[in-house]
Amino acid sequence: MENCPDCGVKPGEQHKPGCDVERCPVCGGQALTCLMSCPHCHKIIANCNNEKVEESELIPWDGTWPGTKECEEFGWYSKWSDKDGWVICDKNDPEARPNLNRLYDDAIWNREKQRFVLKEK
């Protein structure tokens, strides 16, 4: 497990205010674009849906890039092709990376679980 690549916190710690990697606990997107903090104390006061976010809802850094664990669980991998861009591949392909883009197409954010889950079909 590694420290957050943007704000440097260790796994299990809360991201620092303004971290580019922190996930919004309400929508699962980039917190930097969703969460507004108090300019005096940096506590979160509102989010992308104008809802109050409790500090206990903030998602600590877990040592992996957001969405990686879900992609691995769902078996979603891709690799870069100079001809076709990102293409689906098998997890055993030496160039395989978690297919993070697929999360927004085939999964939805579950606020209660604070993770992406498969869409109901």
C-alpha positions, 0 to 999 in steps of 0.5 A: 500500500502506498501513500496518496499520490496527491496529498501524501497521507498514509493508508487509513488517514483522511485526505488533506483538504483539496486533494485531487484523489479523494472521492466524494462520499455522495456521488463517488466522483472526484471530491475536489469538484463536489465538496465545499469546505469551510474556509476557516476550519476546512470541515466539509459543509456541502456537496454536489447535491447540496447535502450536508456531509458528515466528517464520518462519511469522508472516505479515507485513503486506502492505499489504492487508486479509487475504483481499482478494487471494484474493477478487480472484483468485477473483472474489468480490465483494459489496456492502451492501444495506439490504434484504438485507445483503451480496449478491453483485455484479460486481467492476465494481459501484461499491459492490463490496467483496471478499467476505471472508465467502465465504472461509470457505464456499468456500475453505480455509486452506493453511498451507504457502502461507499463503493461502486456496485453493479447496476441492476439489469 
